Amino acid sequence: MFCKNDKTKKYKGTEPSPKGLGHCAHTEKEGKKRRGKDGNYWIVKKVSNGSLRWVKVKQIKKELT
């Protein structure tokens, strides 16, 4: 299947990130957040080679005191 935001790229649909829903990271702005196919939030970050990737957001639970 072709990505919704870039018709030249493909995805399988089994990815847990928003790419599994058809949203490729390389066309999004760095810092963009979306909910992934697994229900978790993902953010676009630049990796060491300069490309953009979906990275899962780790939620920190605050303890009530």
N, C-alpha and C positions, 0 to 999 in steps of 0.2 A: 504494500500500500504506500501511497505517496503522502508525505507530510502535508498537513493543512496549510502551514505557513511557508513551505518551500516545495514546489512541485517537482524539483529535480532530485530530491532526496527521498529515501525510502525508510520505512520502519516495519518491524515484524508485528507489533501489537502485544507482545509478551513482556515488554519492558515495564518495570514497576513505576518508573518516572513518568512525567507528562509526555515523554516521547511515545509511550505506549498508547496515548490518546491522540497522537498525531502532531504534537507540538515540538519541533526540533529546537534545540538550544541555540544553535549558531545564528538563528535569525532574530532571537530575542535580545534585549538589552541586558547587560550584566546587572545582577541584582533583582531581576524579575522573579516573582514567586508565583507558583501554581501548585494546585493539588494534583498529585499523581494518581495513577491507576490503582495504586495500593492504598490510597486514602491519606497518605502522609504529604506534608508540604515539601516542596523542592524549590531550590533557588539556582539561578544561572550564575556560575562562577567561571573565571578564566583560569585554566590549568597551566602548568609550566611551559607547554609548547605554544601557548598563546590562543588555543582554541577554547570555545565555550562549551561547558558541560553542565548537565543537571546534577546537583549535589543535594542529598537529603538534608533537611533542616532538623537538627537535634533539638528537641524541646526539653527544657529544663523545668522540672516540676518544683514549685516553691512550697516548702513545708510551712504549714501554719504553726505559729508559736503562741 
